[in-house]
Every structure is written in C-alpha cells, then in structure tokens.
Amino acid sequence: MPPPENRSEFEHNIGLVYEDGLSKAKLENKEPLQNFQWAVGNQLRKVNFLPNGRLNLLSINESLRLYGNTMHWMKFLPPLEIPEEYTNKKKAESNE
C-alpha cells in the first residue's frame, strides 16, 4: 500500500474516511456504522482544521491515517469475483 505522496493526497484519504462514514450512516443496517464508529469514529471527531481550512495533521492519529490510506488503496484492487458454484449453492439453499 503506497503512502500518499503529498499533503493533498493525504487530506483526500481522510475525506474518503468521512465519506465512508456518511455512506454507512445512510444504510438501514446499523452494524456497519457501529463498526465504523468503533474503529475510527472517535478519532474522526478529534480532527481539527487550521485557520486556512486545511487539516491539522497533528490531530490525525495512526489508525485514522491507516484507514484512509486503505480506503484509497482499495480503489486499485480488482473487482471481487465470487465462484459460480458458491452462488449456485446459495441459490439452491434459498429455494429449499
């Protein structure tokens, strides 16, 4: 997982974490949101901004930084392919 090359990429990754939290808040199933709050919710609340509107990098801890870098890195992974025999097995079980 390559680290961000500059400050704007780093701030973009933190923005991805914020967007991920918002998307999980819109779901009817609240378990993903609870997991998100457990993992980085408190750290995200502690992020401060500088007077010029940029993120205060000193307010971002290691877990939030890693979560953001992982969110960015996941965009480059190939799509997940589920084997056909697994999907057929699940369809057969649901028909019973």
ROMI-203431 format. One record per atom (N, C-alpha, C, O): atom name; residue number from 1; x, y, z. Coordinates in Angstrom, 1 decimal. Each point is the difference from the previous one (the first is absolute). Layout:
BEGIN
> CA | NUM | X | Y | Z
...
This chain:
BEGIN
> N | 1 | 0.9 | -1.2 | 0.0
> CA | 1 | -0.9 | 1.2 | 0.0
> C | 1 | 0.9 | 1.2 | 0.0
> O | 1 | 0.7 | 0.3 | 1.0
> N | 2 | -0.7 | 0.5 | -2.1
> CA | 2 | 0.9 | 1.1 | -0.1
> C | 2 | -0.6 | 1.2 | 0.9
> O | 2 | -1.2 | 0.2 | 0.0
> N | 3 | 2.1 | 0.5 | 0.7
> CA | 3 | -0.5 | 1.1 | 0.8
> C | 3 | -0.3 | 1.2 | -0.9
> O | 3 | 0.5 | 0.0 | -1.2
> N | 4 | -1.3 | 1.0 | 1.6
> CA | 4 | -0.2 | 1.1 | -0.8
> C | 4 | 1.3 | 0.8 | -0.3
> O | 4 | 0.9 | 0.1 | 0.9
> N | 5 | -0.8 | 0.5 | -2.0
> CA | 5 | 1.2 | 0.7 | -0.4
> C | 5 | 0.0 | 1.4 | 0.4
> O | 5 | 1.1 | 0.6 | 0.1
> N | 6 | -2.2 | 0.0 | 0.2
> CA | 6 | 0.0 | 1.4 | 0.4
> C | 6 | -1.2 | 0.3 | 1.0
> O | 6 | -0.8 | -0.9 | 0.2
> N | 7 | 0.7 | 2.1 | 0.3
> CA | 7 | -1.0 | 0.3 | 1.0
> C | 7 | -1.4 | -0.1 | -0.6
> O | 7 | -0.9 | -0.4 | 0.7
> N | 8 | 0.7 | 0.8 | -2.0
> CA | 8 | -1.3 | 0.0 | -0.5
> C | 8 | -0.5 | -1.4 | -0.2
> O | 8 | -1.2 | -0.3 | 0.2
> N | 9 | 2.0 | -0.7 | -0.5
> CA | 9 | -0.4 | -1.4 | -0.1
> C | 9 | -0.3 | -0.5 | 1.4
> O | 9 | -1.0 | -0.8 | 0.2
> N | 10 | 1.8 | 1.2 | 0.8
> CA | 10 | -0.3 | -0.4 | 1.4
> C | 10 | -1.4 | 0.5 | 0.4
> O | 10 | -0.8 | -0.7 | 0.6
> N | 11 | 0.5 | 2.0 | -0.9
> CA | 11 | -1.3 | 0.6 | 0.4
> C | 11 | -1.1 | -0.7 | -0.8
> O | 11 | -1.1 | -0.2 | 0.6
> N | 12 | 1.4 | -0.2 | -1.8
> CA | 12 | -1.0 | -0.7 | -0.8
> C | 12 | -0.4 | -1.3 | 0.7
> O | 12 | -1.1 | -0.4 | 0.0
> N | 13 | 2.2 | -0.3 | 0.4
> CA | 13 | -0.3 | -1.3 | 0.7
> C | 13 | -0.8 | 0.1 | 1.3
> O | 13 | -0.9 | -0.8 | 0.3
> N | 14 | 1.1 | 1.9 | 0.4
> CA | 14 | -0.8 | 0.2 | 1.2
> C | 14 | -1.4 | 0.4 | -0.4
> O | 14 | -1.0 | -0.4 | 0.7
> N | 15 | 0.8 | 1.1 | -1.8
> CA | 15 | -1.3 | 0.3 | -0.5
> C | 15 | -0.7 | -1.3 | -0.4
> O | 15 | -1.3 | -0.1 | 0.1
> N | 16 | 2.0 | -0.9 | -0.6
> CA | 16 | -0.6 | -1.3 | -0.4
> C | 16 | -0.6 | -0.7 | 1.3
> O | 16 | -1.0 | -0.6 | -0.1
> N | 17 | 1.7 | 0.8 | 1.2
> CA | 17 | -0.4 | -0.6 | 1.3
> C | 17 | -1.4 | 0.7 | 0.4
> O | 17 | -0.9 | -0.7 | 0.4
> N | 18 | 0.9 | 2.0 | -0.6
> CA | 18 | -1.2 | 0.7 | 0.4
> C | 18 | -1.2 | -0.4 | -0.9
> O | 18 | -1.1 | -0.2 | 0.5
> N | 19 | 1.4 | 0.1 | -1.8
> CA | 19 | -1.1 | -0.5 | -0.9
> C | 19 | -0.4 | -1.4 | 0.3
> O | 19 | -1.2 | -0.3 | -0.2
> N | 20 | 2.1 | -0.5 | 0.5
> CA | 20 | -0.4 | -1.4 | 0.4
> C | 20 | -0.9 | 0.0 | 1.2
> O | 20 | -1.0 | -0.8 | 0.0
> N | 21 | 1.3 | 1.6 | 1.0
> CA | 21 | -0.9 | 0.1 | 1.2
> C | 21 | -1.4 | 0.5 | -0.4
> O | 21 | -1.0 | -0.5 | 0.5
> N | 22 | 1.0 | 1.5 | -1.4
> CA | 22 | -1.3 | 0.5 | -0.4
> C | 22 | -0.8 | -1.0 | -0.8
> O | 22 | -1.3 | -0.1 | 0.2
> N | 23 | 1.9 | -0.7 | -1.0
> CA | 23 | -0.7 | -1.0 | -0.8
> C | 23 | -0.5 | -1.1 | 0.9
> O | 23 | -1.1 | -0.6 | -0.2
> N | 24 | 1.9 | 0.2 | 1.3
> CA | 24 | -0.5 | -1.0 | 0.9
> C | 24 | -1.1 | 0.5 | 0.9
> O | 24 | -0.8 | -0.7 | 0.5
> N | 25 | 0.7 | 2.0 | -0.3
> CA | 25 | -1.0 | 0.6 | 0.8
> C | 25 | -1.4 | 0.0 | -0.7
> O | 25 | -1.0 | 0.0 | 0.6
> N | 26 | 1.1 | -0.1 | -1.9
> CA | 26 | -1.3 | 0.0 | -0.8
> C | 26 | -0.6 | -1.4 | -0.2
> O | 26 | -1.1 | -0.2 | -0.4
> N | 27 | 1.9 | -0.8 | 0.8
> CA | 27 | -0.5 | -1.4 | -0.1
> C | 27 | -1.0 | -0.3 | 1.0
> O | 27 | 0.0 | 0.5 | 1.1
> N | 28 | -1.0 | -1.4 | -1.4
> CA | 28 | -1.0 | -0.4 | 1.0
> C | 28 | 0.7 | -0.9 | 1.0
> O | 28 | -0.4 | 0.0 | 1.2
> N | 29 | 1.3 | -0.8 | -1.6
> CA | 29 | 0.7 | -0.9 | 1.0
> C | 29 | 1.1 | 0.8 | 0.7
> O | 29 | 0.9 | 0.6 | -0.6
> N | 30 | -1.0 | -0.4 | 1.9
> CA | 30 | 0.8 | 0.9 | 0.8
> C | 30 | 1.3 | -0.7 | 0.4
> O | 30 | 0.9 | 0.7 | 0.6
> N | 31 | -0.7 | -2.0 | -0.8
> CA | 31 | 1.2 | -0.7 | 0.4
> C | 31 | 1.3 | 0.6 | -0.6
> O | 31 | 1.0 | 0.2 | 0.6
> N | 32 | -1.0 | 0.1 | -2.0
> CA | 32 | 1.2 | 0.6 | -0.6
> C | 32 | 0.3 | 1.3 | 0.7
> O | 32 | 1.2 | 0.4 | 0.1
> N | 33 | -2.2 | 0.4 | 0.2
> CA | 33 | 0.3 | 1.3 | 0.6
> C | 33 | 0.5 | -0.1 | 1.4
> O | 33 | 0.9 | 0.7 | 0.4
> N | 34 | -1.4 | -1.7 | 0.4
> CA | 34 | 0.6 | -0.3 | 1.3
> C | 34 | 1.4 | -0.4 | -0.1
> O | 34 | 0.8 | 0.4 | 0.8
> N | 35 | -0.5 | -1.3 | -1.8
> CA | 35 | 1.4 | -0.4 | -0.2
> C | 35 | 0.9 | 1.2 | -0.3
> O | 35 | 1.1 | 0.1 | 0.4
> N | 36 | -1.6 | 0.8 | -1.3
> CA | 36 | 0.8 | 1.1 | -0.4
> C | 36 | 0.2 | 0.9 | 1.2
> O | 36 | 1.1 | 0.5 | 0.2
> N | 37 | -2.1 | -0.2 | 0.6
> CA | 37 | 0.2 | 0.8 | 1.2
> C | 37 | 1.0 | -0.6 | 1.0
> O | 37 | 0.7 | 0.7 | 0.6
> N | 38 | -0.8 | -2.0 | -0.5
> CA | 38 | 1.0 | -0.7 | 0.9
> C | 38 | 1.4 | 0.2 | -0.5
> O | 38 | 0.9 | 0.2 | 0.7
> N | 39 | -0.7 | -0.4 | -2.1
> CA | 39 | 1.3 | 0.1 | -0.6
> C | 39 | 0.6 | 1.4 | 0.0
> O | 39 | 1.1 | 0.2 | 0.5
> N | 40 | -1.8 | 0.7 | -1.1
> CA | 40 | 0.6 | 1.4 | -0.2
> C | 40 | -0.9 | 1.1 | 0.4
> O | 40 | 0.3 | 1.2 | -0.2
> N | 41 | -1.5 | -1.5 | 0.7
> CA | 41 | -1.0 | 1.1 | 0.3
> C | 41 | 0.6 | 1.1 | 0.9
> O | 41 | -0.2 | 1.2 | -0.2
> N | 42 | 0.8 | -1.7 | 1.4
> CA | 42 | 0.5 | 1.0 | 0.9
> C | 42 | 1.1 | 0.8 | -0.5
> O | 42 | 0.2 | 1.2 | 0.2
> N | 43 | 0.7 | -1.9 | -1.0
> CA | 43 | 1.1 | 0.7 | -0.6
> C | 43 | -0.4 | 1.1 | -1.0
> O | 43 | 0.6 | 1.0 | -0.1
> N | 44 | -1.7 | -1.4 | -0.7
> CA | 44 | -0.5 | 1.0 | -1.0
> C | 44 | -0.6 | 1.2 | 0.7
> O | 44 | 0.1 | 1.1 | -0.6
> N | 45 | -0.7 | -1.2 | 1.7
> CA | 45 | -0.5 | 1.1 | 0.8
> C | 45 | 1.1 | 0.9 | 0.5
> O | 45 | -0.2 | 1.2 | 0.2
> N | 46 | 1.4 | -1.7 | 0.0
> CA | 46 | 1.1 | 0.8 | 0.6
> C | 46 | 0.8 | 0.7 | -1.1
> O | 46 | 0.9 | 0.8 | 0.3
> N | 47 | -1.2 | -1.0 | -1.6
> CA | 47 | 0.8 | 0.7 | -1.0
> C | 47 | -0.4 | 1.5 | 0.0
> O | 47 | -1.1 | 0.4 | 0.1
> N | 48 | 2.2 | 0.4 | -0.1
> CA | 48 | -0.1 | 1.5 | 0.1
> C | 48 | 0.4 | 0.5 | -1.4
> O | 48 | 0.7 | -0.6 | -0.8
> N | 49 | -1.2 | 1.8 | 0.6
> CA | 49 | 0.3 | 0.8 | -1.2
> C | 49 | 0.8 | 1.2 | 0.3
> O | 49 | -0.1 | 0.6 | 1.1
> N | 50 | 1.0 | -0.2 | -2.0
> CA | 50 | 0.8 | 1.2 | 0.2
> C | 50 | -0.8 | 1.2 | -0.4
> O | 50 | -1.1 | -0.2 | -0.7
> N | 51 | 1.5 | 1.4 | 1.0
> CA | 51 | -0.8 | 1.2 | -0.4
> C | 51 | -0.1 | 0.1 | -1.6
> O | 51 | -1.0 | 0.6 | -0.4
> N | 52 | 1.9 | -1.2 | -0.3
> CA | 52 | -0.2 | 0.1 | -1.5
> C | 52 | -0.8 | -1.1 | -0.6
> O | 52 | -0.1 | -0.1 | -1.2
> N | 53 | -0.5 | -0.7 | 2.1
> CA | 53 | -1.0 | -1.1 | -0.4
> C | 53 | 0.7 | -1.3 | -0.3
> O | 53 | -0.7 | -1.0 | -0.3
> N | 54 | 2.0 | 0.9 | 0.4
> CA | 54 | 0.7 | -1.3 | -0.2
> C | 54 | -0.1 | -0.8 | 1.3
> O | 54 | -0.3 | 0.5 | 1.1
> N | 55 | 0.5 | -1.8 | -1.2
> CA | 55 | 0.0 | -0.9 | 1.1
> C | 55 | 1.2 | 0.2 | 0.9
> O | 55 | 1.1 | 0.3 | -0.6
> N | 56 | -1.2 | -0.3 | 1.9
> CA | 56 | 1.1 | 0.0 | 0.9
> C | 56 | 0.6 | -1.4 | 0.0
> O | 56 | -0.7 | -0.9 | 0.6
> N | 57 | 1.8 | 0.7 | -1.2
> CA | 57 | 0.6 | -1.4 | -0.1
> C | 57 | 0.3 | -0.5 | 1.4
> O | 57 | 0.1 | -1.2 | 0.2
> N | 58 | 0.2 | 2.0 | 0.8
> CA | 58 | 0.3 | -0.5 | 1.3
> C | 58 | -1.2 | -0.6 | 0.7
> O | 58 | 0.2 | -0.7 | 1.0
> N | 59 | -1.4 | 1.0 | -1.4
> CA | 59 | -1.2 | -0.5 | 0.6
> C | 59 | -0.4 | -1.3 | -0.6
> O | 59 | -1.0 | -0.6 | 0.5
> N | 60 | 1.7 | 0.1 | -1.5
> CA | 60 | -0.4 | -1.3 | -0.6
> C | 60 | 0.9 | -1.1 | 0.6
> O | 60 | 1.2 | 0.1 | -0.1
> N | 61 | -1.8 | -1.1 | 0.6
> CA | 61 | 0.8 | -1.1 | 0.6
> C | 61 | 0.2 | -1.1 | -1.0
> O | 61 | -0.4 | 0.0 | -1.1
> N | 62 | 1.2 | -1.0 | 1.6
> CA | 62 | 0.5 | -1.1 | -0.9
> C | 62 | -1.2 | -0.8 | -0.6
> O | 62 | 0.0 | -0.4 | -1.1
> N | 63 | -1.0 | 0.1 | 1.9
> CA | 63 | -1.1 | -0.9 | -0.4
> C | 63 | -0.8 | 0.7 | -1.1
> O | 63 | -0.4 | -0.6 | -1.0
> N | 64 | 0.2 | 1.9 | 1.2
> CA | 64 | -0.8 | 0.7 | -1.0
> C | 64 | 0.8 | 0.2 | -1.3
> O | 64 | -0.6 | -0.1 | -1.1
> N | 65 | 1.9 | 0.3 | 1.2
> CA | 65 | 0.9 | 0.1 | -1.2
> C | 65 | 0.0 | -1.3 | -0.8
> O | 65 | -0.1 | 0.0 | -1.2
> N | 66 | 0.2 | -1.2 | 2.0
> CA | 66 | 0.0 | -1.3 | -0.7
> C | 66 | -1.3 | -0.3 | -0.6
> O | 66 | -0.1 | -0.6 | -1.1
> N | 67 | -1.0 | 1.0 | 1.7
> CA | 67 | -1.3 | -0.3 | -0.5
> C | 67 | -0.2 | 0.8 | -1.3
> O | 67 | -0.5 | -0.5 | -1.0
> N | 68 | 0.9 | 1.7 | 1.0
> CA | 68 | -0.1 | 0.9 | -1.2
> C | 68 | 0.9 | -0.6 | -1.2
> O | 68 | -0.5 | 0.0 | -1.1
> N | 69 | 1.7 | -0.4 | 1.4
> CA | 69 | 0.9 | -0.5 | -1.0
> C | 69 | -0.6 | -1.3 | -0.6
> O | 69 | 0.2 | -0.3 | -1.2
> N | 70 | -0.8 | -0.5 | 2.1
> CA | 70 | -0.6 | -1.3 | -0.5
> C | 70 | -1.2 | 0.3 | -0.9
> O | 70 | -0.2 | -0.7 | -1.0
> N | 71 | -0.6 | 1.7 | 1.4
> CA | 71 | -1.1 | 0.4 | -0.9
> C | 71 | 0.4 | 0.4 | -1.4
> O | 71 | -0.6 | -0.4 | -1.0
> N | 72 | 1.7 | 1.1 | 1.0
> CA | 72 | 0.5 | 0.5 | -1.3
> C | 72 | 0.6 | -1.2 | -0.8
> O | 72 | -0.2 | -0.1 | -1.2
> N | 73 | 0.9 | -0.8 | 1.9
> CA | 73 | 0.7 | -1.1 | -0.6
> C | 73 | -1.1 | -1.0 | -0.6
> O | 73 | 0.3 | -0.7 | -1.0
> N | 74 | -1.4 | 0.6 | 1.7
> CA | 74 | -1.0 | -1.0 | -0.4
> C | 74 | -0.6 | 0.3 | -1.4
> O | 74 | -0.5 | -0.8 | -0.7
> N | 75 | 0.6 | 2.1 | 0.2
> CA | 75 | -0.4 | 0.4 | -1.3
> C | 75 | 0.7 | -0.8 | -1.1
> O | 75 | -0.5 | -0.1 | -1.1
> N | 76 | 1.8 | -0.2 | 1.4
> CA | 76 | 0.8 | -0.6 | -1.0
> C | 76 | 0.0 | -1.6 | 0.0
> O | 76 | 0.6 | -0.6 | -0.9
> N | 77 | -1.4 | 0.0 | 1.8
> CA | 77 | -0.1 | -1.4 | 0.0
> C | 77 | -1.0 | -0.5 | -1.1
> O | 77 | -0.9 | 0.8 | -0.3
> N | 78 | 1.1 | -1.9 | -0.3
> CA | 78 | -0.9 | -0.5 | -1.0
> C | 78 | -1.3 | -0.4 | 0.7
> O | 78 | -0.1 | -0.2 | 1.2
> N | 79 | -1.0 | 0.3 | -2.0
> CA | 79 | -1.3 | -0.4 | 0.6
> C | 79 | 0.0 | -1.4 | 0.5
> O | 79 | 0.6 | -0.9 | -0.5
> N | 80 | -1.4 | 0.7 | 1.6
> CA | 80 | -0.1 | -1.3 | 0.6
> C | 80 | -0.8 | -0.9 | -0.9
> O | 80 | -1.1 | 0.4 | -0.4
> N | 81 | 1.6 | -1.6 | 0.1
> CA | 81 | -0.7 | -1.0 | -0.8
> C | 81 | -0.4 | -1.1 | 0.9
> O | 81 | 0.8 | -0.7 | 0.6
> N | 82 | -2.1 | 0.4 | -0.5
> CA | 82 | -0.5 | -1.1 | 0.8
> C | 82 | -0.2 | -1.2 | -0.9
> O | 82 | -0.6 | 0.1 | -1.0
> N | 83 | 1.2 | -1.2 | 1.4
> CA | 83 | -0.1 | -1.2 | -0.8
> C | 83 | -1.5 | -0.4 | -0.3
> O | 83 | -0.8 | 0.1 | 0.9
> N | 84 | 0.6 | -0.6 | -2.1
> CA | 84 | -1.4 | -0.3 | -0.4
> C | 84 | -0.6 | -1.1 | 0.9
> O | 84 | -1.2 | 0.0 | 0.3
> N | 85 | 2.0 | -1.0 | 0.1
> CA | 85 | -0.5 | -1.1 | 0.8
> C | 85 | -0.5 | 0.5 | 1.3
> O | 85 | -0.9 | -0.5 | 0.6
> N | 86 | 1.5 | 1.6 | 0.0
> CA | 86 | -0.4 | 0.5 | 1.2
> C | 86 | -1.3 | 0.7 | -0.1
> O | 86 | -0.9 | -0.1 | 0.8
> N | 87 | 0.7 | 0.9 | -1.9
> CA | 87 | -1.3 | 0.7 | -0.2
> C | 87 | -1.1 | -1.0 | -0.3
> O | 87 | -1.1 | 0.2 | 0.5
> N | 88 | 1.4 | -1.2 | -1.3
> CA | 88 | -1.0 | -1.0 | -0.2
> C | 88 | -0.4 | -0.8 | 1.2
> O | 88 | -1.2 | -0.3 | 0.2
> N | 89 | 2.1 | 0.0 | 0.7
> CA | 89 | -0.3 | -0.7 | 1.3
> C | 89 | -0.9 | 0.9 | 0.8
> O | 89 | -0.9 | -0.5 | 0.6
> N | 90 | 1.2 | 1.8 | -0.5
> CA | 90 | -0.8 | 0.9 | 0.8
> C | 90 | -1.4 | 0.1 | -0.6
> O | 90 | -1.0 | 0.0 | 0.8
> N | 91 | 0.8 | 0.0 | -2.1
> CA | 91 | -1.3 | 0.1 | -0.6
> C | 91 | -0.8 | -1.3 | 0.3
> O | 91 | -1.2 | 0.0 | 0.2
> N | 92 | 1.9 | -1.2 | -0.3
> CA | 92 | -0.7 | -1.2 | 0.3
> C | 92 | -0.4 | -0.1 | 1.5
> O | 92 | -1.1 | -0.5 | 0.2
> N | 93 | 1.9 | 1.0 | 0.7
> CA | 93 | -0.4 | 0.0 | 1.4
> C | 93 | -1.2 | 0.9 | 0.2
> O | 93 | -0.8 | -0.3 | 0.9
> N | 94 | 0.7 | 1.5 | -1.6
> CA | 94 | -1.1 | 0.9 | 0.2
> C | 94 | -1.3 | -0.5 | -0.6
> O | 94 | -1.0 | 0.4 | 0.5
> N | 95 | 1.1 | -1.3 | -1.5
> CA | 95 | -1.2 | -0.6 | -0.6
> C | 95 | -0.6 | -1.1 | 0.8
> O | 95 | -1.2 | -0.3 | -0.1
> N | 96 | 1.9 | -0.3 | 1.1
> CA | 96 | -0.5 | -1.1 | 0.8
> C | 96 | -0.9 | 0.5 | 1.0
> O | 96 | -0.5 | -0.8 | 0.8
